[in-house]
Amino acid sequence: MAESRLIGGYPVIGIRPTIDGRRGALDVRGSLEEQTMNMAQSAAKLFRDNLKYSNGEAVKVVIADSTIGRVGESAACADKFRKEGVDITLTVTPCWCYGSETMDMDPNTIKAVWGFNGTERPGAVYLASVLATHAQKGLPAFGIYGHDVQNAEETEIPLDVKEKLLRFGRAAVAAASMRGKSYLQIGSICMGIGGSIIDSDFIESYLGMRVESVDEVEIIRRMTEGIYDKEEFEKALKWAKETCKIGFDKNPEELQASSEKKEEQFAFVVKMAVIIKDLMNGNKKLPEKFSEEAIGHNAIAAGFQGQRQWTDFYPNADFAEAMLNTSFDWNGAREPYILATENDVLNGLGMLFMKLLTNRAQIFADVRTYWSPEAVKNATGYELEGIAKEAGGFIHLINSGAACLDACGEAKDENGNAVMKEWWNVTEEDQKAIMAATTWNPADNGYFRGGGYSSRFATRAEMPVTMIRLNLVKGLGPMLQIAEGWTVHLPEEVSDKLWKRTDYTWPCTWFAPRCNGKDGAFKTAYDVMNNWGANHGAISYGHIGADLITMCSMLRIPVAMHNVPEEKIFRPSAWNAFGMDKEGQDYRACAAYGPLYK
């Protein structure tokens, strides 16, 4: 659908149809060939019809040239998959097979096995046997087994099997998409924030990525020496002047920049966006004398330090961060970038996880303030209703910079409901509505002495969202927190009163997590915030906690503090050997298997 911005192909799913290899007078194998291949074809169609890469193309699926009954056919399949660039394998069978002869033995692939639930042949027996063999050999695999018995001739995949196949496929494609790519830090540690302290070993060992670093001064060098696409810059500036509404200036009048200075700063921040894009992924249109700069850093995600050394002197990067994270720009709808404010790499990687799972733009925000029902009433006279009341209050998500503009909720689905769309579904009408709901306010000089422009909007809609935080804990390693919930649409006068208690020129989202009202971290919204592991959160459209749990098990990142229903949790079958509690299983299994790329 769109050309990939990154060097290296997208991950490929390989389907392995395994079969009982016995021939003889009754030709057991021959009687199963059609059914086995039908399973493979059905799974491949399911993946192709429902899964897309981040550029909008359907996921590539290849099937072994023959069914796999003995080790020679396993070897032939492995050879084909190697040539096709297969990173993910799904083994399917309706029958008994010779497990160690037919299984995927490649330590670098992400694996699942679907055993057909039928009575004619023991597909379930093979499934149990081969999963045990995977566990024995230290090769974790996801087991997929339908709830209800099917007739042998059935070709329709049951709904529960579809759900697991697609969850596995989405998570595996997302996990494998990071391999060989880069995280680019522009600058370094921002204001002592732990999340912006780069741990290259984590990124290399767990994600298969490398860390690239450039100093912020590289942006000034490129501006000064003209190392950018001047045609694109002029196009971007024209679009921005025509489309971006300039908002009020909150600074004291005597400290406000002149009109000429503001215009100069606006052009500066637009140029920053153009240059950061080039730093991430290169630009073939740069003049020949800049062939080195044209290569880029193959960055699937990046972060910009900003504060304070840059922002005390130069205009901030809020425009660049907001626009690049959004699902469109001066060129129309396009794949969102991931650019973390304050170079919070851990939050940027959280945004990346969810972007790869959903193909939607992401929100970066401070987890700023918990508002109890009592506090809201005291401040505004308003009594909470609906999901905010059920959650015992809500959390204010707000920060300058990297919230995508899609988060305003002005894009609508076919039923008129607010939605954050996959980027290829974002229409010109959506783009106009989003830009109309956004103003660009001169930066708060208390925070940003060098000026700049911050996006400003309120999320005026109720939408399902998932907030996560990736943390590094000494002695433990990485871990992930997940809170599913909804954005809260408050009456405008109530929203304004609460918003004005903090920075009124930054993007504003009210968030109510799904709470149980009983105990633990999800008793109320207060408990969610009180147990949150860092100052920032990454927020995605949709309830995708189950996909995140599956993906993290592939990456060996344990998940704690989540509100995903237990029946939706899907991890490799070997996790069951690590105890009876789901969360403890996860921690122990991840510790035992260790990072994927160690």
N, C-alpha and C positions, 0 to 999 in steps of 0.2 A: 504493500500500500504506500509506503514511503521508504526512501533509501535509508539504510542504517547509518547512523552517525558514527558508529564504532567499528574498529578493526576487529575482525574475527566473526565467524558465523554464529548464528543462533543455535541453541541446543536442539538436538533431534531426538525424537522418541522412537525406539525400536521395539517392535512387537515380536515376541518369541513364542510361536505355537508349538507346545511340547505334546508328545504323544506316546502311547504305549508301543514300544518298538517291535512287539512280537508279531511274526508273520504266521508261519505254519499253515496247516490245513484249513483252519478257521479264519485265518488272516485277520487277527484282532486289529492290527494297525490299519489295514485297508478299510475296515468298517468305521473307523473314527476320523479318517482324513477330512471329509467334508465338514463335519461338525467342528473339528478343531480349527480349520481354516476360517470357517464362518465366525467363530469367536474372535479370531484375530482381525478379520475385516470389520466386524461390528465395533470393536474397540478403537480401531484406527479411524473409522468414520466419526465416532463420538468425539475423539480428540480433535480431528480436523474441523469439525463443525462448531466446536465450542471454545477452543483455545486459540489465542492469538499472541504473537510476539508483541513487544512494545512498539514496533513500527506499524502494527495493524495487520500484518500478514498472518495467515493461518499457520499454525504450528506444523512443521514437517514431520511426517510419520513414515517409517519404512518397516516392512514386514520381511521376515526371513524368507529366503527363496523356497524353502520346503518346511514341512513339519520337522520337529527335532525329536528323534527317538533314541539315538545313540550318540556317543561322544564325537564321532566324525562330523555329524550334522551340527552339533554345538560349535565345533571349531569353524565350520563353514559360515555359520551365522555370525560368530564373533569377528571373523575376517571381513565379512560384508559390512557389519556395523562399524568397524574401525574405519573403513574406507568412506562410509557415509557420515562420519562424525557423530555417531550416536553417543549421547551422554546419559540417557534415561532408558531403562528397559522395563517392559511389562511382559511377563511370562503368562500365557493363558493355556488352560487345558480343561477338558471335560472328564479326564480319565486318570488312571494310575500311569506314572512314568518313572523312569529310573533317575531319581533325584540328583545325585552327584554327577551323573553323566549329562543331564539335560539342563542343569541350572546355569545361570549367568555367574561366571567366576571372576569377571573383571572387577577389581577392587575400586575402580574409579567411576563406575556407573551408579546411578540412583535406581533402586530396584523395587518392583512390586510383583506379586504373583496373584492371579485371579483363578481360583479353582471353581469350576461350575458346580452348582448345587443341584445334582440330579441323582436319581437312584440307579440308573442303568449301569453307570460306571463310577468308580470311586475317585472323582476329581477332588473331593474334600480330603481324601486320605493322602493323595499326592501333595496337596496344599500343605497339610500339617507336617508331612514328612520333609518336604523340601524347605519349609520355613525353619524346621528344627536343624536342618543341615546348614542353612545360612547362618543361624545363630552359632552353631558349633564352629564354623569357619570364620566367625567375626565379620560377616558380610550382612548387615541388617537389611531386611526386606519387609515391605508392607504386605500384609495378607488381606485378600479381598474375597469374601464368601457371602453369597446372597442369603437373606433370611428365609426365603421360601423355596421349597423344592420346585424345580421346573421340569417340564417334559423334555426329553432328549432332543426333539426336533425344533424346539423354540429358539428363535434367533433374536428376539427382543431382549435387551438388557434391562433387568429389573431396576426400579428407581433407586433403591438403596445401593446397588452396585454402581450405577451411574454416578451417584454422589461421591462415592469413594474413589472411583476411577478419575473423575474430574478434579477432586481435591488433590489426589496424588499428582496428576498431570500439571495442574496450575502451580503447585508448590515446587515440583521438581524443575519445571521450566524456569521459574523465578530463581531458584537456588543456583541452577547451572548457568544462567545468563550472566552472573557476576564473574564467573571464572575467567581469568586472563585480562580483566578490565582494571581500571585505575580509580582510586579516590584522589582527587587533586585538592590539596590545601593551598589556598592563596593567602599567604601570611602564616600565622602560627597560633599561639594560645591567646585567647581573648579574655581579658579581665580575670584571669585565673580560673576560668570555668573548666571543671574537670573533663567535661565532654569534648572539649577542644584540645585536650592533650592527646596527641596521636599515639596509638599503640600499633605500630606497624606489624608486630608479630600476630596480633589478633586478626587484623585484616588479611594478612597473608595466609595464616594457618586455618582460619575458620571459613573465610569467604573465597579464597583463591585469588584475591586481588592484590595489586601492588599500591604503594603510596607514592604519589608524585607531589613535589613541593616547589612552589615558586614564591618569591617575595612579592609583596603588594606593589613594590616599586616597578615591577615588570609592566603593570598597567600604565604607569606614567611614562615609561620608556616607549611603549607602543604608541601612546598618544603623541608624544613629542616627536618621534621619528616617523609617524604616519604609517605604522604597521597595523593596518586594519582595512577592511573592505569599505572604501569611501562611498561607493555606490549604495551599499547596504545601510551604512550610517545615515546617509541623506534620506533614504527611504524610511528608516526607522524614526528619524527626527521629525520628518513631515507627518508621518502617521501619529506620532505621539502628540505633536502640537495640535493636530486636528481632533484627536480622540480622547486624550487625557484631560479631564477637568481639574483645574487647579483649585484647591480648597483654601480655607482660611489659614491665616498665619497666626499661630497662638503666641508667638514671641512678643515681648514688650516692643512697642512701636519704635523706640530708640535703638533697638537691637535688630530690627528687621532689615534684611538686605534690600538694596535698591532693585527696581524693576530690571535694570540692565544686568545686575549681578545674579538675580534669580534666573533670568533667561540663560545666562552663561552656565549656571549650575545645572539647569535642566538639560542643556546640550551635553554637558559633562557626564551626567548619569546615564543618558541614553548611550553615549559612546562606551561607557563602562560595560553596559550589557552586551554590546556588539563584541567587545574585546574578550570578555570572560567566556563567551560562547566559543570564540576561536581558541582560547587557552584550553578549554575542555576537549574539543573535538577537531581542532584544526580548521583550515579553510583553503580549499583548492583555488579560490579566486584571488588570493593574495599575489602581488607581483612576484616575478621569478626571483628577484634579489632577496625576498623574504621567504625563501623555500624552507628554511629551517623552522621558522615560526608557523608555516603552513601545516606542519605535521600534527601539531597538537599533542595532548597527553593521553588520548584514548580514555578519557574520564567518563565513567558511567554516573558519577556523582562528584560533587565538589563542595567546598566550603570557603567562605570569605571571612577573614578575621575582623576587619573593620575597626572595632573599638580596641584600644583608644587611639593608637598611633596614627591610623589613617583618618578616623573621623574627627580627631581634634584639629585636623589641618585641611582635609579634602572632603568634598561632598560624600555622604554615605552611599552604601550600595543597596539601599532599600528598593529603588526602582529596578535595578538589575535582578535582585533576588526575587522580587514579586513577579516580574514579567517572565523571567526564565522558568520559574516554577509553574506558571500558568499554562493552560493547554492551547494557547494561541498567542500570536504577536503580530507585528507588522506584515508578516507573510501569511497570515491567516492561521487556521487550525494546524497544529503540529504537536509532535510528541513533547510532553513537558520535560524540562531538565530537572535535575535535583541539585539545588544550590542552597546549602545550609548557612543561615546567618550565624555570626560569631564563630564560624568554623567549628560548630558543635558537630563533630564527625559522627558521634554516636547517634545523635538525632537525625543527621543527614542519612545515615545508613538505615535507620528505622523508616524514614521516608522512602528510601530506595526499595526496601523490602516490599512495602505496600504498593508502591507504583508498579513494580514488576508483577505483583499479584492481581492488580486491578486495571492497569493501563489508564489510570486517572491521575490528575494533578493532586498534590499533597499540601497539607497545612503544617507549618512550623509555628509553634506558639509557646510562650511562657505558660506554665500552669500557675496562673497568677494569684487568684483569690477564690476561696470558698465562701459562698453566700448562703447562709442558713435561711429558712423561712422567716425566722424572727428578725434577722438582720435586714432582710429585704423589706419587711413590713415597717421596721423602724425608719429605714432610709427613704421609703417611697409611699408607704401606706398600702401597698399592694400585697394581697395574699396569693401565694403561689397556687398554681393549678396544674393538672395533668402530670406529665412525666417529671417535672421539676418537684412537684409536691411528693410524688411517689419516691423520688430519690432522696428526700429530706434536704433539698436545696440543689445548688448547681455550682459549677466551677467556671470562672472567667478565664478564657483562653485569649491571650492578647500579647502581641509583640510587634515591634517594627520589623520590616524586612520580609521574611520568607514565606508568609502565608500566600498561597495561590489565590488569584482573584476569583477563581471558580467557587471559592468558599462562601461567596455572598449569597448563593442559592438562587440566583436569578435565571439560570438555565432551567428549562422545564421539560418534562417528559411528555409523552403523547397524551397523558391524562391531566396535564397542567400542574403536576407535582414538582416541587423543587428537587433538583438533582445535580450532582457533579458527574458529568458524562465521561465515557472513554473519549479520548481526544478526537478520534475520527468521526464521532457523532456530534461534535460541537458545531453548530450552525452559525452563519453570519448573524442571524437574529439573536442567538445566545451571546455572541461576542459583544454585540451592541448593548444588550441589556446589562451584561456584566460591567462593561466600561461605564455605562450610565449610572450604575449604582456605586461607582468608585470615584473618590476624589484623591488628588495628590497634593498633600499638604506640606508646605515648607517645614523642614525638620526642626524639632525642638532643640534650640541652641544649648540648653542645659546638658543634653545628651550628646549632641552632634555639633560641635563648635564650627566644623567646616561646612555646615549646611547640608543641602540635599533635599530629597522629597520622599515622604513616606506615604504608602497607599493607606486609604481609610475607607472602610465599609463595615457594615454590621450584617451578620448572618440572620436575615429576617425570614427564617423558614425552619420547620422541623424536618430534619433529615437523619437517617441512621448513619452513625459514624463509629469508627474504632480508633481509640487513642492508645499508642504504645510508647514504651521507652526501653531502649537498649542500654544496659548498664554494664560496666566492668567492675568486678569486685575482687580485690586482692585475695589470693588464696583459693578463689572459686573460678574466676574467669568471667566470661560473658553470661548475662541472663536477660530475659525479656519480661516486661510487664504488659498486660493487655487489659483495657477497659472498653467494652462495648457500651454504646449508649446512643443518645440523640442530641442534636443541636436544639436549643430552646428558643422559641420565638416569643419574646416578651413584648408587651405593649410598648409602643415607641417611647412614651414619656417615662416609663419605668426603666427601660433600657438606657435612655439618655442620662437619667439621674445616677444610675450605677456606673455607667461608662465614664462619666465626668469625675468620678472618684479616683480615677487613674488617668492614663494618657488618652485623651479624647481624639488624638490624631492618628491612632493606629488601628489596624483591623480588629474587630471585636466579634467573638463567638462565645455564646453561653452554652455550656455542655452539662448534660445530666447523664451520668453513667447508669446502667441498669443495676439496681441494688436489690438485695434480698430482705433488708430490714431486720435481719436476725443477728449475725455475728461476722467477725472477720473484716477484711479489707473492703468488702462490698456491702457492709451494713447500711451506710448512707454515703452520699457524695463527699461528706466530710472525711470519712474513713478512707475513701479512694485517694483524696488529696494528701491526707496525713500519712499514707503509706507509699506515696509516689517516690520514685528513686532519684529524681533529679529535677532541676528547675525548668526543663523543657519537655514537651511532648510532641510526637508526630501523629497527625490525625488524617485518616482516610475516610472517604465515603464508603458506606456499607458496613455490615457486620461480618467481618472477615477474620475474626479471632481464630476460628477452627483452621482456616488455611494457614495462618501464621504459626499455629502450634505444629502443624504437619511440616511446614517448611523449616522451622527451627530444629525439629528432630533430625532432619536431613543434615543440617549444618552443625549439629551437636551443641546447640544453644538451649539450655533448659529454660522453661517458662514457669514463673511463679506469679502469684497475684493476677489471676484472670477470672472473668465471669462467663466463660464459654460453657454451655451445657455439656455435661460429661458424655452424653451419647454422641456428641459431634467430634469428640477428641479422637484423632486418628494418627497413630504413631507406628513405627516398625514393630512387628510382632515380638521381637526379642525383648522389647521393653517390659513385657509381661513377666519376664524372669527376674526382674529387679525389685520385687516386692509387690504389695497389693494396693498401695496408695498411688494414684496416678501422678501426683506431683513429685513424690519421692522417687518413683520409678524413673521419671525423666531426668532428675538430677544424677542418680546413680548410673544410669545407662550412658548419659552424655560424658560423665567422668570416665567410665570404663572404656568407651570407644575413642574418646578424644577427638581433636579437630580433624576435619575431613582431609585437609591438605598438609598435615604435619610431616 
